[in-house]
Amino acid sequence: MAMVANLQYGWTLFVTPMDAKHGWGLTGIQVAFSIFIVTETWLVPIEGWFVDRYGPKIVTVAGGVLCGIAWMLNSVAESLAMLYFAAAVGGMGAGAVYGTCVGNALKWFPDRRGFAAGVTAAGFGAGSAITIIPIANMIASSGYEHTFMVFGLIQGGTVLVLAFLLRAPKAEELPSVSQVKVGQSRRDYTPVEMAKTPVFWIMYLMFTIVAAGGLMATAQIGPIAKDYGLAQTPITLLGLTLPALTFALAIDRVLNGVTRPFFGWVSDHIGRENTMFIAFALEAVGILALAKWGHDPMAFVFLTGLVFFAWGEIFSLFPATCGDTFGSKYAASNAGLLYTAKGTAALLVPISSVIATATGSWDMVFVLASAVNAIAAVLALFVLKPMRARVMEANAAETSIPTSRPVTTLAE
């Protein structure tokens, strides 16, 4: 997971150098980011089907090869068409790795899905933290093309080797139903059956609108820092002096990873929807604070960290909620189908550049992102929570198997 993280979270470092060399424009280059997100997410259900049928190893091997090829293509791209093609290849590869690892974690640990999905997703969220500074330094010293080539080989090769260590759990290795403390569905929904339920589409809507706000930040933090005049402003923290943007990116990646197991663990104890409400409300406040005080270099670093911390948990909370509600047998396929919401959200990312250009500032983008997070927080507590409780009650009645806890605790 850590080895494919830079395909998304390291992208912002390459945007300005590519534009400086080719003059493609911010909007044109960011279309490649949207293509990457769309292909990374919308193909995950198909990749999840292969995982459920053939196991995680072969899918991850293919993903590692594609990820390596993608960045190598970026290094020689002389047109937007080639850049877009490379983005599609990278998206397919990253999606294969991401969907496989998260789906496999949901199967291995049905009793701690929130924490398991969070730890796994943390590799993607925080994995780029250790390479942000080396990538930034290599771009400055050797150019972005050389950096794409070197890190493409390193990352793709590492995934390829580690893929051979993956396997699905055997039935006897899983905890018994009586050991599972979190409310679980007693029915295994196929992806088609899941897609016919209203509760799935409520989850999909919430995932989409929260992901959209976060993706705008992860894709645009470099241009935002540049527009604020902070990109190269030096700040000192813990005895280390770095440009504000580099510092922010490193801290953001760490917090974006830490938040996933943290909020996943919290949700295992206080319920998925309660945790969503807290996190989404915190994100709404953090984005508004960034709009108001983000022009100060130190505030920019800390507030972008808060925004990333309050956003990254969607990649543990939603897969865990999906597994709880729709069962383990098709967990990879089902979580993959829900994950396509991230691709839907990516279609909104270029709009942020258009709005910023039209208004001359990022304020309206921040207000919009904050508003959708507030809406999602309300939906979690007052719509999703009662809907899921009813679904679980219906499943328990159909199978006539008592739950290990009262059904209503599933949405506590």
N, C-alpha and C positions, 0 to 999 in steps of 0.2 A: 504493500500500500504506500509506504513512504517513497518508494522508487518511482511511482507514477504521479506523486503529488505536484511536482514542478510543472507538469503539463498544464495544470490549472493555475496553481498559486505562484509559480515563477513567471508566468506569462507577462505580467505587468512590467517586468524589468526589460523586456525585449521590445515593447511597443514604441517607445521614443526613439531608440537607435534604428529600428526598421524604418520609421517615418522619416528620420533625418537622412537616411541613405537613399530611399526610393521615392519619398514624397507621396506615399499612398494615402495619407490622411488618417486621422485617428478613427473616424467612423469606418472607413474601409478595412483597416487592420482589425478592428474589434469585431467585424463580421466573422473573421476566422475564429475568434474566441467563442462566438455564439455557435458556429458550426461544430466546434469541438464539444461544447456542452451538449448540444442536441444529439450528436452521434454517440457521445459517451453514455447518455441516459436512455435514449429511445430504443437502442438495440439491446439494453440489459435484459429485458424479458426473454428475448431469444437466447441470449447467452446463459441466462438463468435456467432455461429449459434444458440446454445442453449439460449444465452442471447437475440438475436434478436427474438427468438420464444417464450421463456418462462419467460423472464425478468432476471434481474441481481441477485436477492436474492438467488435463489436455487444454482446457479453456484458458488457464493462466499462462501456459506456455505460449499459446497463440497471442495472448495479450501482450506479453513481454516483447515478442518479436515486432509486433505492430507499433508499440510505443517507441522502440529504438529507431525503427524506420522513419517514423513521423518526424522526430527532431533532426534526423539526418537530412530529410527532405527540406525542412525549414532552413537548414544551413546553406542550401544551394538555390532556394526559391528566388526567382528574378521577376515574378509576377504575382498578382493577387490570386490568380487562378491556381498556381502551384501552392501558394500559402493555404488556400482554402482546401485543396486536396489533402495536403499534409495534416491539416486540422481534423479532417474526417477520419483519416487513418489513425491518428493519435486518439481520437475520441473512441473509436472502436476498441483499440487496445486498452485504454484506461478503463473503459466500461467493463471489459471482460475481467480485468483484474479486480476492480472494485466490487462488481456484482458477485463474483465468485467468493471473495473473502468475507463479505458481509453475510451473504446467504449461508455460507458454511458455518459462520459463528452462530447464527440464529438456530441452526440445527444442533450444534454441539451443546449449547447451553440454554435450553428452554426455560430453566428455572431462574436465569439471570440475564435475560435477553437485553435489557437496557444497558447493563454494564458491558456485556460481551460485544454487542454491536458498537458501543461507544469506544471501547479499547481498540477494536478493529478499525473503526472509522478514524480514530485518532492518528493512526499511521498516515492517513491521507491528509488530515487537517494539519498535523504538526510536522509531517515528514520533510517538508521543504525548509523547515527552520534552520537545519544545520547546513543547508546548501545555499541559502539566500545570499550570504556574504561572499562565498567563493564564486557564485555565478555573477554577482554584481562586479566583483573584482576582475573576473576573466573577461567580461564584456568590456570593461574599461581598458584593459591592457591588450586584449587580443581580438576584440571585435565580437559582435553577437553571433556571426556565422560559425566561428571556431567554437564558441561556447555551446551552441546547439549541437554540433557534431560530437564534441567530447562527452557532454552529459547524456546525449542520446545513447551512445555506446555503453556508458557506465550503467545507466538506469535500465535499459532494455536487457543487458546481459545479466544484471543482478536478479531481475524478475525471472528470467529464464531458468537460472540455476535453482532459485528458491521454490519454484513451482513444483519441483519433484518431491518436496516434503509434504505437500498437501494431500489430504484424503478426507472422505466423508466419515461420520461416526457410524459405528455399528450399533444395532438395536440394544445390545447388552451394555453398551457404554453410556447410555442415556439414563438420567434419573427417572425413577418411577413417578407416576402421576401424584402419588401421595407426598412426594418430596418437594413438589413444585408449590411455592408459596404464592406466586402471582397468578391471578385468574387466567385460565387458558381455555381456548375454544376446544370443545370435544369433537369438532368436525373439521376435516381437512378440505378446504375449498380449493378447487382448481382456479387458475387465473380467470377463466371465463365466468365461473360462478361468482368469484369475488367481484368482478367488474359489473355484475348485475345488482350489487347491493348499494343502496344510497350511502351507507356509512363509508364505503370506500371512496366515493366521490367527494364527500366532505373532507376526508383526509387529503385527497388529491388537491382540492382547492386550497386548503391551508398550507400544504407543502409548497405549492406553486407560489403563493403570494409572499410567504416568508423567504423562500429561496431567492426570489427576484430581488428583494432588497439587499440581501447579502451578496449576491453575485454582482450587483452594481458596485458594491464596495470593493470586492476582491479584484474585479477587472479594472476598476477605474482609480484605485488608490494612488497609482503613480501619476496619472494626469491631474488628479485632484491636488496632490502635493505640489506639483509643478505650478498649477494655477494659483495656489496659495503662496507661492514663493518659498516653499519649505523643503523642496526636494534635496537640496545640497546644504541646507542650514545645519551646522554642526551642533549637536547637543551631547551632554555628558551624563551618563547614568552608570552608577556602580563603578566609577573609575574608568569607564570605557567611553571614548568619544567617536561618534559616527554621524553621518548625515541623517537628518530626521527621518527621511523615507526609508533608508536601510534599517534603522533602528525599529521603526514602526513595523516593517515587514517581518523582521525576525521575531519580535514580540507577538505580533498578530498570529503568526504561524503556530507558535507555542500555545497560546491561549485558545486558538481555534482547534487545537488537538486536545488540550486538557479538558475543555468543556464537554467533549463527547462522552468520555467515561464518567465524568463528574455528574452531569445531568442524567445520564443513563442510570447510574447508581441511585441517584435521588428518586428517579421515577420508579425504580424497583421497590421503593419504600413508601412513597406518598402517592403513587399513581401517575399514569402517563399524562392525563389531561391537566392535573394540577401543576405538574412540572412545566408543561407547555405554556400555561398561563403565566407563570413566573418568568420564564425565559423570554417569551415574546414581548411581554410588557417591559422587561429590562432592555430589550433591543430597541423598542420604540423610543424609550427615554434616552438611550445612548446615542441614537442617530440624531435626535434633536440637539443633544448637548454638543455633538461634533459640529453641527451646523453653526451653533452659536459661538463656541469657544475654540474650534479647530484651527483657527488661524495662528494661534500660539504654538510654537514648535513642540514644547513639552506636552501641552494639552493634546495636540494632534496625536502624538505617540500613545498617550494613555487612553484617549477616547476611541481611537481606532482599535486598540486592544479590547476595550469594553464591547465595541460593536461586534468584533469577531467572536469574543467569548459568548455573547448572548445569541449568536447566530449558528455556530457550528453544531449545536446540540440537535438540530433537526435531523442530522444524519445518524443519530442513535435513537432518538425518540420515535420517529416515524417507522423505521424498520421493526423496532421492538413492538410497537403498537400493532403493526400489520401482522407480525407473527403470533401475537397473543390472540388476535381477533380471527384470523383465518387459518391457523394451524401450521404444523411443522413440515408436513410431507412435501408441499410445494413452496416452501419458504423462500427459496432462491428466486423462483419465477415470480411469485407474488410480490416480494420486496422489490424485485426488478421492475415490475409494472408500476408500482407506486413511485419508484425512483425516476420514472420518466417525467414526473412533475418538475424535476430540476431542469430538464431539457425545455419544457414549456416555459419555465421561468427565464431561461436564457434568451428566448426570443425578445424579451423586454429589455435586455441589457443595452443594445444599441440606442434604444429610446432615451436612455439617460444622457448619452452624448448629445443627442439632438436637442433635448430640453435644456441642457447646460449651454449649448451654443446659442440657442434661441433667446434665452433669458440673460445670458452673460454671467451666470453664476450657477453654483451647485445647490443653492438653497431649495429650489422647488423639487429637485431630485430627493433631497434629504426629507423634506416634508412628506412627499409621497411614500417613500420607503417607511417612514415612521408610522404613517397612517395605516398601511396594510398590516404591519405587525400588531398594531392595536386591535385591528379587526380580527386577526387570527387568534389573539389572546382571548377575546370574547367568545369566538366560535368554539375554542377548545373547551371552555368551562360550561357553556350554556347550550351547545348544540352537539358536539362530538361526544361528550361525556354521557348524556342520557341515551343517545342513539346506540352507543356501544354496549351500554348496560342492557338494553332491550335485545340486542343481537345475541349477547351471551346467554341471557335467560332463555331465549328461544332455542338456542343450540343445546343447552342443558336439558330442556324439556323434550326435544326430539330424540336425544340419545338415552334419556332416562338415567344418566350417570351423574351423581352429585358432584359438585365442584369441591375442591379442597378448601376453599374459603367461600363465604357468601358471594354470590355473583356480583353484587353491587360494589364490592371492594375493588373490582377490576378497574373501576373508574374513580376510585377515591382520590 
